[in-house]
Amino acid sequence: MQAAPGKGRQTGRRIVRFGLTLGAVTVSMWATAEAQTLDRVRSSSTVKLGYDATARPFSFKAEGESATGYAVSLCMEVTEELKRELGIADLAVEWIELTRDAADNAIRQGSADLFCGASPVTLTRRKEVSFSIPIFPSGTGAVLSASAPLALREVLTQGRPSDRPIWRGSPARTVLNQKTFSPIAGTTSEDWLAERIKTFQLSATIAAVENYDQGIANILNGESDVLFGDLPLLLDAAARGENSGDLIVLKRHFTYEPLALVLARNDEDFRIVVDRALSRTYRSEDFPAFFSEWFGPPDDTIVTFFRQTTLPE
C-alpha cells in the first residue's frame, strides 16, 4: 500500500529533524567532555599537572621526589593565574608523573589538566591535543664521541668533509654509510632520521634508544655513532655525565620544533588562562633570571624568540 504524499513528506521531515537533533546532542556532549577544565578545577579546587620525570631540564624529579624544571616552573605560573581567574587562593596542585607516550592520552581523558614537559608542537599531535604558546625554540640536535672521525663531525655540521672535493658521487654519503644512528624512541627525531636515511639511500643502521641517558651510554661505549634528540635535552644529558669531556654536542639544529605545554583540544577558556600566564612571565623583568636558572643567560636569539612569542593583552 502506498503512503500518501503528504504523510511521506512529514515522515521525512521528522527523520531529518531527529537526525539533526541527535547530531547536535552528540556535538554538545563531545564539546562539553573536552571543554571543562576550568569547571573541573573550580569544583575540586585542584589542578592536575602532568610531568615527564626524564625530560631534564624541562621536567624531572628533584631531591625528595618532587617535580621541578623549567616547564614545571612555568606551570606553577599558570597555577597562580588560575588562582586569580577562579578566585581560589588555596588552589591545590596534584603532580602526576607521566611517560612521554602516555601524556597525550592523559590530557584527552582528563586525568591531567596540563602537561609540563618537553613537548614538540606537531600537526599530527594537534589532531589529539592542543598546545600553549611556545615555551622554548627547540629542534633535533646530535651528540657524538669526541673521538669520532673529523669527517663525520664535518658532514653533520656543514654537509660535507672539508678536505674532500665534491665530484661525482657524494663524499658525505660515503662518510655516513655503515654508521649506527640512535634517535630517542617515540620522538620526532626518530621519524626525521628514518626519512633522511631513506632520502639519501644510506646503508646505515637505526638503533632507537628509550631515553637520553641510555643514548649517551651507547655513544660512550661505541654501540652508536651519533645520538639524535631534542637539542636542549641532549645538552643537559651530555653535561650531567662523568664523561662529559668525551662527548661533543654539535651546534646545529637539524629541525626546528618549538616546545609547548599540552592541554585538551576545544578548551579555549583554559588555553587563554595558560597563554596569559606565559605571556606575563615572558614580559616580566625577572624572566631572564628565571630562564638562566635552567639554561644560562639567554642570547639575542632567545630574547627575540620570547619577544615574538609573547601575546599582548
C-alpha positions in Angstrom: 0.0 0.0 0.0 1.5 3.4 -1.0 1.7 6.1 1.6 0.0 9.5 0.9 2.5 12.1 -0.5 1.9 14.5 2.4 2.4 11.8 5.0 5.6 10.7 3.4 7.0 14.2 3.4 6.0 14.7 7.1 7.8 11.4 8.0 10.9 12.5 6.0 10.9 15.9 7.9 10.6 14.1 11.2 13.6 11.9 10.3 15.7 14.9 9.3 14.8 16.8 12.5 15.6 13.7 14.6 19.0 13.3 12.8 19.8 17.0 13.3 18.8 16.9 16.9 20.9 13.7 17.6 23.9 15.3 15.8 23.5 18.5 17.9 23.3 16.5 21.1 26.4 14.4 20.1 28.4 17.5 19.3 27.3 19.2 22.5 28.3 16.2 24.6 31.7 15.9 22.8 32.4 19.6 23.3 31.3 19.5 27.0 33.6 16.5 27.6 36.6 18.3 26.4 35.9 21.9 27.4 35.5 21.6 31.1 39.0 22.2 32.6 38.1 25.4 34.4 34.9 24.0 35.8 36.7 20.9 37.0 39.4 22.9 38.7 36.9 25.3 40.2 34.7 22.4 41.6 37.7 20.5 43.0 39.9 23.4 44.0 42.7 21.3 42.5 44.7 21.4 39.2 46.3 18.2 37.9 49.7 18.8 36.3 51.4 16.0 34.4 55.2 15.9 34.0 57.8 13.8 32.5 60.5 12.8 35.1 63.0 12.1 32.3 62.9 15.4 30.4 65.6 17.4 32.3 65.9 20.4 32.4 62.3 20.9 31.4 60.8 18.5 33.9 62.4 15.9 36.3 62.4 14.7 39.9 64.5 16.7 42.4 65.7 15.5 45.7 62.7 14.5 47.8 60.9 13.1 44.7 59.2 16.4 43.9 58.7 17.7 40.3 60.9 20.5 39.2 62.4 22.0 36.0 61.8 24.9 33.5 58.4 23.7 32.2 57.3 22.8 35.7 58.2 26.3 36.9 56.1 27.7 34.0 53.2 25.5 35.0 53.4 26.9 38.5 53.0 30.4 37.0 49.8 29.0 35.3 48.5 27.9 38.7 49.0 31.5 40.0 47.0 32.8 37.1 44.3 30.2 37.8 44.1 31.4 41.4 43.4 34.9 40.1 41.0 33.8 37.4 38.9 31.5 39.6 39.3 33.3 42.9 40.7 30.3 44.7 43.6 31.4 47.0 44.3 27.9 48.2 44.3 26.1 44.9 45.9 22.7 45.3 48.4 21.1 42.8 48.4 17.4 42.1 51.5 16.3 40.3 51.1 13.2 38.0 54.2 11.5 36.7 53.6 10.5 33.1 55.7 8.9 30.4 56.1 10.8 27.2 53.9 8.4 25.3 51.1 8.5 28.0 50.9 12.3 28.2 48.5 12.9 25.3 46.1 10.2 26.5 46.1 11.6 30.0 45.2 15.0 28.7 42.5 13.7 26.4 40.9 11.6 29.2 41.0 14.5 31.7 43.2 12.7 34.1 45.7 15.6 33.7 44.8 19.2 33.0 48.1 20.4 31.7 51.3 18.5 30.7 54.6 20.2 31.7 57.5 18.7 29.8 59.5 19.0 26.5 56.6 18.6 24.1 57.1 19.5 20.4 54.1 21.0 18.6 53.3 18.9 15.5 50.3 18.8 13.2 49.8 15.1 14.0 49.6 15.7 17.7 47.2 18.6 17.2 44.6 16.2 16.0 44.5 14.8 19.5 45.6 17.6 21.9 46.2 21.4 21.9 49.2 23.5 22.9 50.0 26.7 24.6 52.1 29.4 23.0 55.7 28.0 22.7 57.9 27.8 25.8 61.2 27.1 24.0 62.7 27.1 20.5 63.9 23.5 20.3 64.7 21.1 17.4 66.7 18.0 16.6 70.3 18.0 17.6 73.2 15.5 17.7 75.8 14.1 20.1 78.8 12.1 19.2 82.0 10.9 20.8 84.9 13.3 21.0 87.0 10.6 19.3 84.6 10.3 16.3 86.3 10.9 12.9 86.6 14.5 12.0 85.0 13.8 8.6 81.8 12.6 10.4 81.7 15.8 12.5 82.1 18.0 9.5 79.5 16.2 7.4 76.9 16.5 10.2 77.9 20.2 10.8 78.3 21.5 7.3 77.1 18.8 5.0 80.5 17.6 3.7 84.0 16.9 4.8 86.3 19.9 4.4 89.3 18.1 2.9 87.5 16.3 0.0 86.2 18.0 -3.1 82.6 17.4 -4.2 82.9 15.5 -7.5 80.5 12.9 -8.9 79.1 10.9 -6.1 78.8 12.1 -2.6 81.7 12.1 -0.2 79.2 13.0 2.6 77.2 9.8 1.8 80.4 7.8 2.0 81.2 9.1 5.4 77.6 8.4 6.7 77.3 4.8 5.3 77.8 1.9 7.7 77.2 4.1 10.7 74.8 3.4 13.6 72.4 6.3 14.4 70.3 6.4 17.5 67.2 8.5 17.9 65.1 8.7 21.1 62.2 6.3 20.5 58.8 7.9 20.0 60.1 11.4 19.3 60.0 13.4 16.1 63.8 12.8 15.8 63.0 9.1 15.1 60.8 9.9 12.2 63.1 12.6 10.9 66.1 10.3 10.9 64.3 7.5 9.1 63.2 9.9 6.4 66.7 11.3 6.0 68.3 7.8 5.6 65.6 6.8 3.1 66.0 10.1 1.1 69.8 9.8 0.8 69.7 6.0 0.4 72.2 5.4 3.2 73.4 2.0 4.2 73.1 2.9 7.9 71.6 1.3 10.9 68.9 3.0 13.1 69.1 1.8 16.7 66.5 3.7 18.8 67.0 4.1 22.5 64.4 4.7 25.2 66.0 7.7 26.9 68.9 10.2 26.8 71.0 8.5 29.4 70.9 5.2 27.5 71.7 7.1 24.3 74.7 8.8 25.9 76.0 5.5 27.3 75.8 3.9 23.8 77.8 6.7 22.3 80.5 6.3 25.0 80.7 2.5 24.7 80.8 2.7 20.9 77.4 1.0 20.2 76.2 4.1 18.4 78.0 6.7 16.3 75.5 9.5 16.7 72.6 10.2 19.1 69.8 12.4 17.8 67.2 14.1 20.1 65.9 17.4 21.3 68.9 19.7 21.5 68.4 21.2 24.9 67.8 17.7 26.4 71.0 16.4 24.7 73.0 19.3 26.1 71.8 18.6 29.6 72.3 14.8 29.4 75.8 15.3 28.0 76.8 17.8 30.6 75.5 15.8 33.6 77.6 12.7 33.0 81.0 12.0 34.4 82.4 11.6 30.9 81.1 14.9 29.5 84.6 15.7 28.2 84.4 12.7 25.9 81.3 14.0 24.1 80.6 16.6 21.5 77.2 18.3 21.1 77.0 19.8 17.6 76.0 23.4 17.5 73.3 22.8 14.9 69.5 22.4 14.7 68.7 19.8 12.1 65.0 20.7 12.5 63.0 23.5 14.2 60.4 22.3 16.7 59.1 24.7 19.2 58.1 23.2 22.5 54.9 24.0 24.4 52.6 22.9 27.3 49.9 20.4 26.4 46.2 20.8 27.1 42.9 19.5 25.9 41.5 20.4 22.5 38.4 22.7 22.2 39.1 24.3 25.6 39.8 27.9 24.6 38.9 29.3 28.0 41.6 27.3 29.7 44.0 28.0 26.9 43.6 31.7 27.4 44.5 31.4 31.1 47.6 29.3 30.2 48.8 31.7 27.4 48.1 34.8 29.6 50.2 33.3 32.4 53.1 32.5 30.0 52.9 35.9 28.3 53.0 37.7 31.6 56.0 35.6 32.7 57.9 36.3 29.4 57.2 40.1 29.8 58.4 40.2 33.4 61.7 41.9 34.1 62.5 38.7 36.2 62.3 36.4 33.2 66.0 36.5 32.2 66.9 35.2 35.7 64.0 32.7 35.5 65.4 31.4 32.2 69.0 31.5 33.3 68.3 29.1 36.2 67.9 26.3 33.7 69.7 27.2 30.6 72.2 30.0 31.4 71.8 33.6 30.3 69.6 34.0 27.1 71.4 35.1 24.0 69.9 37.6 21.4 68.2 34.7 19.5 66.4 33.6 22.7 65.5 37.1 23.6 64.0 37.7 20.2 62.1 34.4 20.3 60.3 35.2 23.5 59.6 38.8 22.4 57.9 37.5 19.3 56.1 34.7 21.2 54.6 36.9 23.9 50.9 37.8 23.3 49.6 41.2 24.1 46.5 41.7 26.4 
